[in-house]
Amino acid sequence: MALRKLALLAVAAVSAFACGGTTSNAPTTGATITLGAPLGLTGSLTKESQLTQQGYDLWKDWINAQGGIVVNNVKHPVVIKYYDDTSNANQSAVLMQKLITEDKAQFLLGPYGSAATATDAIVAETNQIPMVEANGAAQAIFNLGYKYTFGVLSPANKYLQGVIDMAATLTPKPTTIAMLSADDAFSLEVANAINTYAPTQGMNVVLFKKYKNGATNLSAEVLAAKTANADIVLNSGHLQEAIAINKAAKEQKLNAKIFAYSVGPSTPDFIAALGADANYVYDGSQWTPQVKYTPAFYLTESQYVAAYKAKYPTFGDPDYHVAESTAACLALQRAMENAGSLDPTKVRNALAALDVTVFFGQIKFDSRGINTFKPMVVEQIQNGVHHTVFPTTVADAKPQYPTPSWDQR
Amino acid sequence: MAYFVQLVIFGLLAGGVYVAVGVGFGLVWGVLNIVNLAHGALVITGGYLTWQLFTAFGLDPFLTLPVDAVALFVLGYALQRGVINRIIRAPLLFTFLLTFGVNLVIVNILLMIFGSDSRSVNPAYSGQGLEFGSIVIPYVRLASLAAAILLAAGLAFVLNRTRIGLAIQAISSDRDAAQLVGIDLRHAYAVTYGLGAACAGVAGGLIALIQAVTPTAGEPYTLLAFVVVILGGLGRVSATVVGGLAFGLVEQFAQSIPGSGSVFANAIAFGLMVLVLVTRPQGLMGRLR
């Protein structure tokens, strides 16, 4: 009898061990993870929001094809719930709260733009749910001591610094800068950073002109830049304004050695809108398809471009808005895996400790939650195509410098 | 001095587009008593039409303007006849709500058709211009100003010299009396709104030449039209011309204030509007009614 009991115990122990062994080799499928993101699917930020959504969806398709995020040996498929915030920052915050309370979003992905990210960060903080964002670069968001907001992108103050670094390597070296900046927080942060940074590279800002965010008639500003006769014309603003400035520069025969705009030239729209007039324009970019990093997981740069083109065949190469949005998802994924838990606080702590390199570059957050570790690259449009021209380690072309005068193009 | 002259030129050239945006808005407001919140959406519809004709058929953007006018007239006529006429005698708030709704519908239809990409019309002569020493006058903006003045003159002709124009003026003076003498109100209303939309369409075609067009790019122009019409004065096309050019000049000079002063360009322009409302409620050129 005792022997029989012992035998049964042995069988039970073996089968328990076998079961345990099975679970450690092949993860089981667990509950679906719900992520939430309000995006400006209508309104003035539709274009950028659409690119953001593409970046999120590209990752979602990939992770679900793998069976989901593996957390503590359980695979969790992912759904992303979107709402249209009509490009309105206040509405974005309302919808973020709705995502948490009604849709039970467990983690949050950022909206598009610094304004909406700033309002949404408050919601993430009050609900103590981590938000990983990819499209709010204003440092003002991260200087408020929030613990639950993480930005995978380089902060605003770095946007045009790469252009200055590049200019310092060129001959003849440009020395004077005319800065035209929109008056929103993000653009001013980009512009003010140049004000302090340029002198360290032997350059002077001879004109600093603010204009109303969203202005479409910028001929007075361009006239001021022409009068200042600067070597470098910088714009810290948005796509529409960059197009308006470039058009006015041609009309007024404003000939500078370098035209560089913070946001705009990296989107395909800039080239489509301006045609050959878009050539020679530089921009600071979070990412280009040419960069070379060694990813720890997910796709390489070339695989990423191929995956994007397969899913969105009419869009050309993915621009940096798409890539950074995918990177936000990757950071969240890796943090959940590292935490081994779906507990918001544990994932938050894993995000704070995260240090991983993906196709987008290094993702690591400083104590404020912004990624100050990834460098910006400089792009130039050459013959209607984007080329990475700086830093030279990732460049695929040399800068075409100086920009020929409008009469000679 | 050259700088000053250049600013005046740019101000007047920018004002030309504002004239085009303002005349249609002023007509609809003056005759129908509708503050047309869909005006900007109609403007940008014209912009898309010009872009489409330019990219698909290589048609010169200025030659597309008559097409914009006709297409938008038809759209405007149908809108008024089918939708807005129903609330024409309702309190002002209803017209606000309805035209705002129409605005949303148009913007979203544009979004569905064209997506959110920025579209721009770039003919070969874009960026070229007359040069007098350091002063430049871009062809595109000069031609836009000319087109806007022609548009205003054409509208004034229709209103003052044609039968339907006189009928519209009669309605504007006294709606009930006009009906008593046999004017078909519904038709005349629809023609008025159609003319307003046609002007908006032409303005949109001009705007597509100087800035990128997106479905929401028209919204600032509704507000701008409002200011231009108040500045100039309601009820006369020539008043809107003065209002548009004045606004262009004020905006240009405000933007040229050194340093951060240009951020207040809008505030200065709107401040001027308030000043005009306080001192000359009928506008710079308007008649008291």
Chai-1 contact restraints between the chains, C-beta under 6 A:
chainA,res_idxA,chainB,res_idxB,connection_type,confidence,min_distance_angstrom,max_distance_angstrom,comment,restraint_id
A,G43,B,T216,contact,1.0,0.0,6.0,A-B,restraint_1
A,S44,B,T216,contact,1.0,0.0,6.0,A-B,restraint_2
A,T46,B,S116,contact,1.0,0.0,6.0,A-B,restraint_3
A,K47,B,S116,contact,1.0,0.0,6.0,A-B,restraint_4
A,D183,B,V263,contact,1.0,0.0,6.0,A-B,restraint_5
A,K210,B,S260,contact,1.0,0.0,6.0,A-B,restraint_6
A,K210,B,V263,contact,1.0,0.0,6.0,A-B,restraint_7
A,Y211,B,S262,contact,1.0,0.0,6.0,A-B,restraint_8
A,K212,B,V263,contact,1.0,0.0,6.0,A-B,restraint_9
A,K212,B,N266,contact,1.0,0.0,6.0,A-B,restraint_10
A,T216,B,Q211,contact,1.0,0.0,6.0,A-B,restraint_11
A,N217,B,A14,contact,1.0,0.0,6.0,A-B,restraint_12
A,S219,B,F10,contact,1.0,0.0,6.0,A-B,restraint_13
A,A220,B,Q252,contact,1.0,0.0,6.0,A-B,restraint_14
A,A220,B,Q255,contact,1.0,0.0,6.0,A-B,restraint_15
A,A220,B,S256,contact,1.0,0.0,6.0,A-B,restraint_16
A,Q240,B,A212,contact,1.0,0.0,6.0,A-B,restraint_17
A,I243,B,A212,contact,1.0,0.0,6.0,A-B,restraint_18
A,A244,B,Q211,contact,1.0,0.0,6.0,A-B,restraint_19
A,K250,B,G127,contact,1.0,0.0,6.0,A-B,restraint_20
A,E251,B,G127,contact,1.0,0.0,6.0,A-B,restraint_21
A,E251,B,P138,contact,1.0,0.0,6.0,A-B,restraint_22
A,Q252,B,V136,contact,1.0,0.0,6.0,A-B,restraint_23
A,D269,B,D117,contact,1.0,0.0,6.0,A-B,restraint_24
A,D269,B,S118,contact,1.0,0.0,6.0,A-B,restraint_25
A,A273,B,S118,contact,1.0,0.0,6.0,A-B,restraint_26
A,A273,B,S120,contact,1.0,0.0,6.0,A-B,restraint_27
A,A273,B,A212,contact,1.0,0.0,6.0,A-B,restraint_28
A,G275,B,N122,contact,1.0,0.0,6.0,A-B,restraint_29
